[in-house]
Amino acid sequence: MAATAARASDSAELLAAMAGGTVLGSLTIPGRPEHVHEARAFAAKALGDLHFAALDNVVLLTSELVTNAVMHSKSRHHDGAVQVLITESEGGVRVEVSDQGSELSAPVVRSEVFASDGHGLFLVQSIADQWGYVRGDDGTTVWFWLASPPN
């Protein structure tokens, strides 16, 4: 998995550079619930120097996506991993969370109050300016983008 994560990170850095963005950091953690806090701390640290007004939202949404990856993907299995990539451009911040995929056809958003799960993506959909996902043979990447507030 480490080689795959490194290749994904290299590709993302190249794409960010081509789009005029800057990679603020990438993190690969074991796909276990006790490591979600590392992703939150990483997001806060990566954006700390930017004084990004929506820092709390970035940390919250990153935590939700990593939790989903840990709970609902193959990354939760022995030696599984989750990768977080944060990029910044003039227009805002993009966070991508990649996992090792699942048997589900697509990430599910649930807004029903009594639903047992799916509220994390509801938060992402409600707070992020844009969000989406890409499923491939080697896993799923869910991303969100938050615009920088005007000066």
Backbone as ProteinMPNN parsed JSONL, in Angstrom:
{"seq_chain_A": "MAATAARASDSAELLAAMAGGTVLGSLTIPGRPEHVHEARAFAAKALGDLHFAALDNVVLLTSELVTNAVMHSKSRHHDGAVQVLITESEGGVRVEVSDQGSELSAPVVRSEVFASDGHGLFLVQSIADQWGYVRGDDGTTVWFWLASPPN", "coords_chain_A": {"N_chain_A": [[0.817, -1.192, 0.0], [1.985, 1.251, 0.664], [3.576, 1.988, -1.534], [1.623, 2.473, -3.482], [0.251, 4.601, -2.29], [2.287, 6.506, -2.293], [2.672, 6.889, -5.052], [0.152, 7.939, -5.706], [0.237, 10.294, -4.236], [2.401, 11.611, -5.477], [1.299, 11.996, -8.039], [-0.854, 13.658, -7.398], [0.493, 15.902, -6.427], [1.729, 16.761, -8.771], [-0.539, 17.355, -10.356], [-1.673, 19.399, -8.785], [0.323, 21.35, -8.953], [0.238, 21.862, -11.712], [-2.243, 23.051, -11.882], [-1.813, 25.426, -10.678], [-1.762, 25.322, -7.966], [-0.745, 24.582, -4.558], [0.725, 21.974, -2.797], [-0.021, 21.382, 0.446], [0.435, 19.39, 2.197], [0.719, 15.836, 2.802], [-0.564, 12.86, 4.212], [-0.31, 9.604, 5.427], [-2.081, 7.227, 7.125], [-2.673, 4.44, 9.351], [-5.575, 2.444, 8.718], [-7.392, 2.643, 10.994], [-9.696, 3.311, 13.686], [-8.544, 4.611, 15.913], [-6.655, 6.281, 14.834], [-7.767, 8.439, 13.592], [-7.709, 10.918, 14.852], [-5.154, 11.808, 14.247], [-5.346, 12.636, 11.617], [-7.049, 14.843, 11.889], [-5.407, 16.562, 13.421], [-3.306, 16.868, 11.629], [-4.577, 18.224, 9.476], [-5.24, 20.652, 10.732], [-2.676, 21.599, 11.362], [-1.508, 21.767, 8.796], [-2.941, 23.837, 7.628], [-2.622, 25.881, 9.392], [-0.676, 27.994, 9.11], [-1.78, 29.472, 7.099], [-3.854, 30.899, 8.087], [-6.489, 30.337, 7.536], [-9.829, 31.081, 7.224], [-11.902, 29.226, 7.44], [-10.909, 27.117, 8.915], [-11.773, 25.433, 11.059], [-13.925, 24.138, 9.825], [-12.602, 22.739, 7.792], [-11.06, 20.953, 9.304], [-13.122, 19.529, 10.625], [-14.547, 18.372, 8.417], [-12.524, 16.877, 7.214], [-12.033, 15.04, 9.247], [-14.511, 13.701, 9.244], [-14.488, 12.482, 6.685], [-12.219, 10.822, 6.86], [-12.993, 9.186, 8.969], [-15.173, 7.899, 7.742], [-13.769, 6.475, 5.757], [-12.253, 4.753, 7.333], [-14.242, 3.313, 8.628], [-15.889, 2.216, 6.616], [-14.491, 1.123, 4.448], [-12.132, -1.074, 2.753], [-9.791, -0.354, 3.861], [-9.822, -0.568, 6.584], [-9.027, -3.085, 7.245], [-6.421, -5.42, 8.243], [-3.212, -4.032, 7.884], [-4.244, -2.027, 6.286], [-4.667, 1.301, 4.911], [-5.149, 4.872, 4.977], [-5.107, 7.788, 3.056], [-4.466, 11.256, 3.252], [-4.659, 14.252, 1.521], [-3.824, 17.594, 1.174], [-4.384, 20.521, -0.549], [-3.731, 23.865, -1.677], [-4.93, 26.76, -3.268], [-5.297, 29.894, -5.072], [-8.009, 30.236, -4.872], [-9.016, 28.674, -2.744], [-9.152, 25.814, -0.515], [-8.471, 22.383, -0.945], [-9.293, 19.132, 0.045], [-8.425, 15.779, -0.03], [-9.366, 12.467, 0.563], [-8.223, 9.298, 0.489], [-8.943, 5.865, 0.16], [-8.901, 2.244, 0.386], [-11.043, 1.334, -1.03], [-14.379, -0.161, -1.314], [-17.096, -2.526, -1.108], [-19.406, -1.257, -1.663], [-21.46, 0.637, -3.926], [-21.298, 3.398, -4.157], [-20.375, 6.347, -2.268], [-22.622, 7.262, 0.345], [-25.056, 9.695, 1.058], [-26.905, 10.727, 3.756], [-29.634, 12.402, 5.018], [-31.611, 11.968, 6.794], [-32.823, 12.155, 10.055], [-32.952, 9.931, 11.756], [-31.348, 8.028, 10.589], [-28.868, 5.493, 10.69], [-26.267, 5.833, 9.856], [-24.176, 7.767, 7.586], [-24.312, 10.452, 8.03], [-21.968, 11.923, 8.03], [-21.187, 12.474, 5.353], [-23.365, 14.025, 4.731], [-22.832, 16.301, 6.233], [-20.491, 17.113, 4.874], [-21.58, 17.653, 2.335], [-23.275, 19.744, 3.057], [-21.616, 21.769, 4.104], [-19.249, 22.115, 2.546], [-18.06, 23.898, -0.356], [-17.822, 22.597, -2.749], [-17.889, 19.123, -3.565], [-16.989, 15.676, -4.052], [-16.431, 12.402, -5.472], [-14.193, 9.787, -6.52], [-14.054, 6.644, -7.849], [-11.967, 3.878, -8.207], [-10.112, 1.027, -9.467], [-8.282, 0.543, -7.469], [-9.227, 1.803, -5.205], [-11.098, 4.37, -3.41], [-11.48, 7.857, -3.679], [-12.51, 10.548, -1.87], [-13.367, 13.921, -1.972], [-13.287, 17.383, -0.938], [-13.921, 20.886, -1.369], [-13.243, 24.073, -0.15], [-13.921, 27.426, -0.447], [-11.805, 30.296, -0.235], [-12.555, 32.997, 1.891], [-13.598, 36.234, 0.658], [-11.329, 39.029, 0.683]], "CA_chain_A": [[0.0, 0.0, 0.0], [2.812, 2.446, 0.741], [3.989, 2.377, -2.883], [0.447, 3.043, -4.135], [0.007, 5.914, -1.698], [3.331, 7.411, -2.753], [2.374, 7.235, -6.44], [-1.016, 8.822, -5.694], [0.691, 11.579, -3.739], [3.2, 12.231, -6.533], [0.363, 12.423, -9.079], [-1.622, 14.787, -6.878], [1.38, 17.066, -6.389], [1.89, 17.204, -10.151], [-1.796, 17.985, -10.754], [-1.811, 20.659, -8.048], [1.269, 22.303, -9.536], [-0.255, 22.235, -13.033], [-3.419, 23.89, -11.692], [-1.41, 26.633, -9.976], [-1.943, 25.121, -6.534], [0.387, 24.163, -3.74], [0.445, 20.887, -1.865], [0.317, 21.77, 1.816], [0.917, 18.204, 2.876], [0.012, 14.568, 2.656], [-0.423, 12.018, 5.387], [-0.843, 8.256, 5.331], [-2.272, 6.661, 8.46], [-3.34, 3.139, 9.36], [-7.023, 2.546, 8.62], [-7.966, 2.253, 12.284], [-10.367, 4.451, 14.322], [-7.688, 5.339, 16.858], [-5.745, 7.159, 14.1], [-8.504, 9.56, 12.991], [-7.251, 12.171, 15.475], [-3.941, 12.24, 13.552], [-5.784, 13.352, 10.417], [-7.534, 16.158, 12.339], [-4.246, 17.374, 13.8], [-2.582, 17.153, 10.39], [-5.309, 19.271, 8.745], [-5.072, 21.912, 11.465], [-1.29, 22.047, 11.214], [-1.256, 22.105, 7.389], [-3.585, 25.118, 7.314], [-2.352, 26.849, 10.45], [0.072, 29.162, 8.652], [-2.579, 30.23, 6.138], [-4.899, 31.635, 8.799], [-7.675, 30.059, 6.733], [-10.994, 31.393, 8.054], [-12.748, 28.046, 7.609], [-10.057, 26.045, 9.438], [-12.564, 24.468, 11.825], [-14.698, 23.333, 8.883], [-11.681, 21.818, 7.124], [-10.725, 19.899, 10.271], [-14.322, 18.72, 10.811], [-14.859, 17.575, 7.23], [-11.443, 15.902, 7.068], [-12.313, 14.005, 10.239], [-15.659, 12.914, 8.78], [-14.096, 11.635, 5.55], [-11.295, 9.784, 7.336], [-13.813, 8.244, 9.737], [-15.883, 7.068, 6.767], [-12.812, 5.557, 5.127], [-11.876, 3.756, 8.336], [-15.389, 2.49, 9.006], [-16.647, 1.625, 5.521], [-13.68, 0.651, 3.325], [-11.177, -2.151, 3.007], [-8.655, 0.214, 4.594], [-9.925, -0.947, 8.0], [-8.442, -4.413, 7.425], [-5.01, -5.483, 8.633], [-2.293, -3.35, 6.97], [-4.937, -1.034, 5.48], [-4.228, 2.675, 5.141], [-5.931, 5.983, 4.448], [-4.228, 8.908, 2.739], [-5.063, 12.587, 3.228], [-3.874, 15.205, 0.737], [-4.379, 18.943, 1.274], [-3.801, 21.47, -1.492], [-4.219, 25.231, -1.565], [-4.775, 27.601, -4.449], [-5.814, 31.231, -4.815], [-9.441, 30.207, -4.609], [-9.431, 27.947, -1.552], [-8.439, 24.628, -0.047], [-9.058, 21.096, -1.338], [-8.835, 17.994, 0.835], [-8.762, 14.482, -0.616], [-9.145, 11.321, 1.434], [-8.208, 8.093, -0.348], [-8.936, 4.599, 0.888], [-8.695, 1.063, -0.444], [-12.293, 0.953, -1.67], [-15.339, -1.001, -0.612], [-18.033, -3.24, -1.974], [-20.529, -0.363, -1.944], [-21.388, 1.225, -5.264], [-20.965, 4.817, -4.083], [-20.599, 6.946, -0.95], [-24.043, 7.544, 0.561], [-25.408, 10.859, 1.871], [-28.215, 10.56, 4.399], [-30.022, 13.556, 5.823], [-32.647, 11.567, 7.737], [-32.374, 12.28, 11.441], [-32.858, 8.638, 12.419], [-30.466, 7.11, 9.864], [-27.794, 5.038, 11.58], [-24.985, 6.331, 9.365], [-24.319, 8.629, 6.421], [-24.373, 11.873, 8.4], [-20.692, 12.582, 7.722], [-21.265, 13.033, 4.006], [-24.363, 15.095, 4.771], [-22.078, 17.48, 6.68], [-19.627, 17.533, 3.766], [-22.45, 18.246, 1.32], [-23.858, 20.98, 3.584], [-20.621, 22.786, 4.454], [-18.261, 22.341, 1.483], [-18.516, 24.594, -1.559], [-17.911, 21.532, -3.739], [-17.362, 17.843, -3.097], [-17.23, 14.597, -4.987], [-15.63, 11.203, -5.235], [-13.72, 9.026, -7.671], [-13.819, 5.243, -7.508], [-11.122, 3.174, -9.161], [-9.82, -0.365, -9.117], [-7.453, 0.463, -6.268], [-9.816, 2.471, -4.056], [-11.999, 5.509, -3.561], [-11.037, 9.153, -3.168], [-13.572, 11.519, -1.637], [-12.718, 15.218, -1.827], [-14.116, 18.572, -0.799], [-13.242, 22.161, -1.627], [-13.791, 25.23, 0.527], [-13.391, 28.666, -1.006], [-11.281, 31.298, 0.693], [-13.466, 34.15, 1.934], [-13.008, 37.424, 0.035], [-10.645, 39.947, 1.611]], "C_chain_A": [[0.856, 1.249, 0.0], [3.239, 2.923, -0.636], [2.83, 3.014, -3.633], [0.174, 4.438, -3.604], [1.044, 6.917, -2.18], [3.07, 7.831, -4.197], [1.189, 8.186, -6.519], [-0.62, 10.215, -5.234], [1.497, 12.315, -4.791], [2.307, 12.764, -7.646], [-0.405, 13.652, -8.632], [-0.766, 16.044, -6.829], [1.578, 17.628, -7.789], [0.633, 17.925, -10.629], [-1.993, 19.322, -10.06], [-0.896, 21.723, -8.64], [0.786, 22.783, -10.904], [-1.452, 23.178, -12.923], [-3.077, 25.184, -10.957], [-1.58, 26.536, -8.476], [-0.668, 24.679, -5.86], [-0.049, 23.03, -2.834], [0.916, 21.338, -0.487], [0.805, 20.584, 2.62], [0.118, 16.98, 2.524], [0.37, 13.698, 3.847], [-1.022, 10.657, 5.075], [-0.887, 7.682, 6.731], [-2.863, 5.266, 8.337], [-4.856, 3.337, 9.357], [-7.737, 2.066, 9.867], [-8.577, 3.482, 12.961], [-9.465, 5.269, 15.248], [-6.693, 6.281, 16.168], [-6.441, 8.362, 13.459], [-8.029, 10.89, 13.563], [-5.979, 12.697, 14.797], [-4.294, 13.033, 12.297], [-6.306, 14.739, 10.781], [-6.362, 17.07, 12.669], [-3.44, 17.776, 12.572], [-3.255, 18.28, 9.617], [-5.13, 20.626, 9.429], [-3.667, 22.473, 11.289], [-1.003, 22.501, 9.78], [-1.821, 23.477, 7.033], [-3.271, 26.217, 8.314], [-1.663, 28.114, 9.982], [-0.72, 30.019, 7.67], [-3.583, 31.151, 6.813], [-6.211, 31.527, 8.022], [-8.91, 30.203, 7.619], [-11.859, 30.172, 8.345], [-11.964, 26.855, 8.155], [-10.869, 24.999, 10.194], [-13.384, 23.579, 10.91], [-13.814, 22.334, 8.15], [-11.345, 20.658, 8.058], [-11.923, 18.969, 10.468], [-14.576, 17.809, 9.618], [-13.78, 16.536, 6.948], [-11.683, 14.731, 8.02], [-13.464, 13.109, 9.791], [-15.265, 11.969, 7.639], [-13.15, 10.518, 5.978], [-12.067, 8.737, 8.146], [-14.592, 7.33, 8.799], [-14.957, 6.046, 6.125], [-12.45, 4.42, 6.071], [-13.031, 2.793, 8.621], [-15.975, 1.686, 7.836], [-15.811, 1.084, 4.357], [-12.781, -0.504, 3.739], [-9.953, -1.648, 3.759], [-8.67, -0.175, 6.062], [-9.302, -2.308, 8.288], [-6.962, -4.312, 7.779], [-4.128, -4.895, 7.532], [-2.981, -2.371, 6.026], [-4.458, 0.364, 5.834], [-5.195, 3.65, 4.481], [-4.958, 7.122, 4.203], [-5.041, 10.196, 2.686], [-4.113, 13.501, 2.463], [-4.57, 16.553, 0.818], [-3.624, 19.848, 0.324], [-4.48, 22.819, -1.33], [-3.981, 25.934, -2.884], [-5.342, 28.967, -4.115], [-7.266, 31.203, -4.379], [-9.872, 29.492, -3.355], [-8.56, 26.756, -1.247], [-9.215, 23.39, -0.473], [-8.435, 20.013, -0.469], [-9.333, 16.731, 0.147], [-8.439, 13.397, 0.401], [-9.296, 10.068, 0.577], [-8.141, 6.856, 0.531], [-8.802, 3.45, -0.102], [-9.999, 0.505, -1.014], [-13.176, 0.08, -0.801], [-16.233, -1.697, -1.623], [-19.233, -2.37, -2.342], [-20.359, 0.277, -3.313], [-20.964, 2.687, -5.231], [-21.097, 5.284, -2.637], [-22.058, 7.405, -0.838], [-24.219, 8.746, 1.481], [-26.795, 10.607, 2.445], [-28.499, 11.781, 5.257], [-31.121, 13.203, 6.821], [-32.08, 11.562, 9.152], [-32.128, 10.922, 12.076], [-32.021, 7.612, 11.659], [-29.294, 6.741, 10.768], [-26.415, 5.489, 11.124], [-25.235, 7.238, 8.163], [-24.357, 10.106, 6.748], [-23.087, 12.623, 8.09], [-20.713, 13.203, 6.343], [-22.34, 14.106, 3.901], [-23.698, 16.394, 5.233], [-21.188, 18.015, 5.555], [-20.459, 18.244, 2.704], [-22.984, 19.607, 1.77], [-22.847, 22.103, 3.749], [-19.687, 23.123, 3.295], [-18.884, 23.111, 0.316], [-18.675, 23.611, -2.719], [-17.414, 20.252, -3.079], [-17.671, 16.79, -4.148], [-16.389, 13.391, -4.612], [-15.268, 10.569, -6.566], [-13.459, 7.611, -7.177], [-12.978, 4.614, -8.613], [-10.902, 1.748, -8.703], [-9.066, -0.486, -7.803], [-8.031, 1.214, -5.077], [-10.735, 3.618, -4.424], [-11.338, 6.75, -2.982], [-12.262, 10.046, -3.066], [-12.883, 12.841, -1.349], [-13.765, 16.294, -1.533], [-13.253, 19.797, -1.026], [-13.985, 23.252, -0.894], [-13.119, 26.472, -0.032], [-12.84, 29.539, 0.107], [-12.267, 32.463, 0.706], [-12.798, 35.363, 1.279], [-12.383, 38.33, 1.078], [-11.407, 41.233, 1.776]], "O_chain_A": [[0.472, 2.239, -0.624], [3.265, 4.126, -0.893], [3.027, 3.996, -4.35], [-0.102, 5.357, -4.376], [0.706, 8.069, -2.449], [3.228, 9.004, -4.536], [1.206, 9.135, -7.303], [-1.092, 11.21, -5.785], [1.307, 13.516, -4.987], [2.532, 13.867, -8.145], [-0.586, 14.589, -9.409], [-1.242, 17.132, -7.152], [1.594, 18.845, -7.971], [0.725, 18.989, -11.241], [-2.438, 20.283, -10.688], [-1.304, 22.872, -8.808], [0.905, 23.965, -11.227], [-1.647, 24.023, -13.796], [-3.977, 25.963, -10.645], [-1.547, 27.551, -7.78], [0.351, 24.435, -6.506], [-1.084, 23.122, -2.174], [2.092, 21.636, -0.282], [1.511, 20.751, 3.614], [-1.002, 17.062, 2.02], [1.461, 13.793, 4.408], [-2.118, 10.567, 4.522], [0.12, 7.649, 7.438], [-3.489, 4.944, 7.327], [-5.356, 4.301, 9.937], [-8.591, 1.182, 9.8], [-8.041, 4.582, 12.83], [-9.617, 6.487, 15.348], [-5.963, 7.004, 16.846], [-5.785, 9.208, 12.853], [-7.951, 11.883, 12.84], [-5.751, 13.906, 14.776], [-3.609, 13.998, 11.957], [-6.039, 15.707, 10.068], [-6.33, 18.224, 12.241], [-2.948, 18.901, 12.49], [-2.58, 19.197, 9.151], [-4.893, 21.633, 8.762], [-3.49, 23.675, 11.091], [-0.33, 23.511, 9.575], [-1.239, 24.197, 6.222], [-3.628, 27.374, 8.091], [-2.028, 29.207, 10.415], [-0.365, 31.173, 7.434], [-4.103, 32.075, 6.188], [-6.943, 32.506, 7.874], [-9.026, 29.529, 8.643], [-12.487, 30.101, 9.402], [-12.316, 25.707, 7.885], [-10.672, 23.801, 9.99], [-13.532, 22.387, 11.181], [-14.23, 21.2, 7.912], [-11.349, 19.501, 7.636], [-11.759, 17.749, 10.479], [-14.797, 16.609, 9.787], [-14.085, 15.433, 6.493], [-11.55, 13.57, 7.634], [-13.396, 11.889, 9.944], [-15.659, 10.803, 7.628], [-13.272, 9.388, 5.505], [-11.814, 7.539, 8.017], [-14.667, 6.123, 9.029], [-15.324, 4.881, 5.97], [-12.353, 3.265, 5.657], [-12.814, 1.6, 8.83], [-16.5, 0.592, 8.044], [-16.381, 0.627, 3.366], [-12.688, -0.857, 4.915], [-9.157, -2.452, 4.246], [-7.633, -0.118, 6.723], [-9.072, -2.65, 9.448], [-6.34, -3.259, 7.634], [-4.295, -5.239, 6.361], [-2.367, -1.923, 5.058], [-3.914, 0.591, 6.914], [-5.944, 3.304, 3.567], [-4.09, 7.397, 5.032], [-6.149, 10.229, 2.151], [-2.911, 13.521, 2.726], [-5.77, 16.65, 0.562], [-2.397, 19.942, 0.371], [-5.633, 22.912, -0.908], [-2.957, 25.729, -3.536], [-5.818, 29.186, -3.0], [-7.703, 32.052, -3.602], [-11.008, 29.679, -2.919], [-7.4, 26.682, -1.652], [-10.442, 23.343, -0.381], [-7.221, 19.975, -0.269], [-10.506, 16.624, -0.212], [-7.376, 13.407, 1.021], [-10.36, 9.811, 0.014], [-7.392, 6.801, 1.507], [-8.611, 3.674, -1.297], [-10.057, -0.652, -1.431], [-12.789, -0.358, 0.283], [-16.131, -1.478, -2.83], [-19.995, -2.719, -3.243], [-19.239, 0.438, -3.796], [-20.337, 3.169, -6.175], [-21.845, 4.69, -1.861], [-22.647, 7.877, -1.81], [-23.612, 8.814, 2.55], [-27.74, 10.313, 1.713], [-27.7, 12.146, 6.119], [-31.525, 14.052, 7.615], [-30.999, 11.031, 9.405], [-31.189, 10.771, 12.859], [-31.985, 6.444, 12.044], [-28.79, 7.577, 11.518], [-25.484, 5.525, 11.928], [-26.382, 7.448, 7.769], [-24.427, 10.937, 5.842], [-23.114, 13.84, 7.907], [-20.298, 14.351, 6.178], [-22.236, 15.005, 3.066], [-23.972, 17.462, 4.686], [-21.14, 19.221, 5.314], [-20.083, 19.316, 2.23], [-23.127, 20.518, 0.955], [-23.185, 23.27, 3.555], [-19.366, 24.293, 3.082], [-20.078, 22.988, 0.041], [-19.554, 23.774, -3.565], [-16.613, 20.296, -2.145], [-18.512, 16.995, -5.023], [-15.726, 13.368, -3.574], [-15.928, 10.777, -7.585], [-12.732, 7.407, -6.205], [-13.248, 4.799, -9.8], [-11.438, 1.316, -7.682], [-9.187, -1.49, -7.101], [-7.391, 1.265, -4.026], [-11.099, 3.808, -5.585], [-10.712, 6.696, -1.924], [-12.964, 10.271, -4.052], [-11.927, 12.891, -0.575], [-14.949, 16.141, -1.832], [-12.03, 19.756, -0.896], [-15.208, 23.357, -0.995], [-11.892, 26.557, -0.082], [-13.333, 29.527, 1.235], [-12.76, 32.873, -0.345], [-11.577, 35.506, 1.337], [-12.846, 38.394, 2.217], [-10.977, 42.116, 2.518]]}, "name": "protein", "num_of_chains": 1, "seq": "MAATAARASDSAELLAAMAGGTVLGSLTIPGRPEHVHEARAFAAKALGDLHFAALDNVVLLTSELVTNAVMHSKSRHHDGAVQVLITESEGGVRVEVSDQGSELSAPVVRSEVFASDGHGLFLVQSIADQWGYVRGDDGTTVWFWLASPPN"}
